């Protein structure tokens, strides 16, 4: 997708009265149809090929519905993946680091990696999966590694074996 797509609906009651709302964007057409009672909501994607932009769109849609269960002492919390800065494994326990709190996640890192494939999460070392939407800037570090500076002020080291994946995900050309 090339930029932000906005659709304005005049009727705030969300009653489309049988109309089909269309908005054209470069290479993308969005159609919203109202459905009759009893029909299931659905999203249909029609495309010539499944490329990274389509996969990202699917991932964004799925992540809006996906919640992570986090544990904080004796409380159980439902976490929105967009609120997670990164997942880290310490002493065989996995933690989700959010802006103000850290939650234990009772899943292995490889399970989270599979759950968030083609999303904004990226493995950056053997023990860390990073939300790339939380990166403020990256800079080369020593021994071919990179350092990510996050919006919350934290720094995460990206191991050299994961640097090519980071560059690809961020759209950085080799040699930059």
C-alpha positions in Angstrom: 0.0 0.0 0.0 1.3 3.4 -0.8 0.3 5.7 2.0 -2.7 6.1 4.3 -6.1 5.2 3.0 -9.1 7.0 4.5 -12.7 6.4 3.9 -15.3 8.9 5.1 -18.8 7.9 5.8 -21.4 10.6 5.9 -24.0 8.7 7.9 -22.6 8.2 11.4 -25.1 5.4 12.2 -23.1 3.1 10.0 -26.3 2.3 8.0 -25.1 2.2 4.4 -28.7 1.6 3.2 -27.6 -0.9 0.5 -24.9 1.4 -0.9 -21.5 0.2 -1.9 -18.8 2.6 -0.7 -15.7 2.7 -2.9 -12.5 4.7 -2.6 -9.7 4.3 -5.1 -6.1 4.5 -4.0 -3.0 3.9 -6.1 -3.2 0.2 -6.9 -5.9 -0.5 -4.3 -9.7 -0.3 -4.3 -11.6 -0.6 -1.1 -15.3 -1.7 -1.2 -17.5 -1.7 1.9 -20.9 -3.4 1.6 -23.6 -3.6 4.2 -24.9 -7.1 4.8 -28.2 -8.5 6.0 -28.8 -9.7 9.5 -27.5 -13.2 10.1 -24.6 -12.9 7.6 -21.1 -13.2 8.9 -18.7 -10.3 8.6 -15.9 -11.1 6.2 -13.0 -9.6 4.4 -12.2 -10.7 0.9 -8.8 -9.8 -0.7 -8.6 -10.0 -4.4 -5.1 -9.6 -5.9 -2.9 -10.6 -8.8 -0.2 -11.9 -6.5 0.4 -12.2 -2.8 3.2 -9.8 -2.1 4.7 -8.3 1.1 2.1 -5.5 1.1 -0.8 -7.9 1.0 0.8 -10.1 3.7 1.3 -7.0 5.9 -2.3 -6.0 5.4 -3.5 -9.5 6.4 -1.2 -9.4 9.4 -2.5 -6.0 10.5 -6.1 -7.3 10.2 -5.3 -10.4 12.2 -3.3 -8.5 14.9 -6.3 -6.3 15.6 -8.2 -9.4 16.7 -5.3 -11.1 18.4 -4.6 -10.7 22.1 -1.8 -12.0 24.2 -2.3 -13.3 27.7 0.1 -11.8 30.2 0.6 -12.6 33.8 1.6 -10.0 36.5 1.9 -11.5 39.9 -1.5 -13.1 40.4 -3.4 -11.1 37.8 -4.1 -12.1 34.2 -4.0 -9.4 31.6 -5.2 -9.2 28.0 -2.5 -7.4 26.0 -2.8 -5.8 22.6 0.3 -6.8 20.5 0.6 -3.2 19.3 1.4 -2.2 23.0 4.3 -4.7 23.2 7.7 -3.2 22.6 9.5 -6.6 22.6 9.4 -10.1 24.0 12.5 -11.4 25.8 13.4 -14.8 27.3 15.3 -14.9 30.6 15.9 -18.1 32.6 13.4 -20.1 30.3 10.6 -17.6 31.0 9.2 -15.3 28.3 8.3 -11.7 29.1 6.4 -9.0 27.2 7.8 -5.5 27.7 5.2 -2.8 27.4 5.5 1.0 28.1 4.9 0.8 31.8 4.9 -2.9 32.8 6.5 -6.2 32.1 4.3 -9.3 31.8 5.2 -13.0 31.8 4.0 -14.8 28.7 3.5 -18.5 29.1 4.6 -19.3 25.6 8.0 -20.1 24.1 9.7 -17.5 21.9 9.4 -19.7 18.9 5.6 -20.0 19.4 5.3 -16.2 19.5 7.5 -16.0 16.4 5.2 -18.4 14.5 2.1 -16.5 15.8 3.4 -13.2 14.5 4.9 -14.3 11.2 4.5 -11.6 8.5 3.7 -9.0 11.2 5.5 -6.1 12.7 7.4 -8.5 15.1 10.9 -9.6 14.1 13.3 -12.0 15.7 16.5 -9.9 16.5 18.4 -12.4 18.6 18.1 -15.9 20.1 16.2 -14.4 23.1 14.4 -11.3 21.6 11.5 -10.6 19.3 11.1 -6.9 18.6 8.1 -4.8 17.5 9.5 -2.8 14.6 6.8 -0.2 15.0 8.4 0.8 18.3 11.8 1.5 16.7 12.8 5.2 16.7 16.1 4.7 15.0 18.7 2.0 14.2 22.4 2.4 14.0 25.3 0.0 13.2 27.1 -1.3 16.3 30.2 -3.4 16.6 30.9 -6.8 15.0 28.2 -6.4 12.3 25.4 -6.0 14.8 22.9 -3.1 14.9 21.4 -1.3 17.8 17.7 -0.3 17.8 16.6 2.7 19.8 13.0 2.3 20.9 10.3 4.9 21.5 10.5 4.3 25.3 14.2 5.0 25.4 15.4 1.4 25.6 18.0 -0.1 23.3 18.0 -3.5 21.8 20.9 -5.2 20.1 20.2 -6.9 16.8 22.5 -9.9 16.3 24.4 -9.9 13.0 22.6 -13.0 11.7 19.2 -11.1 12.0 20.4 -7.8 10.6 19.5 -8.7 7.0 15.9 -9.5 8.1 15.7 -6.2 9.9 17.0 -4.3 6.8 14.4 -6.1 4.6 11.6 -5.4 7.1 12.5 -1.7 7.3 13.1 -1.4 3.6 16.8 -0.6 3.9 18.9 -1.5 0.8 22.0 -3.5 1.3 25.1 -1.3 1.6 23.2 1.4 3.5 
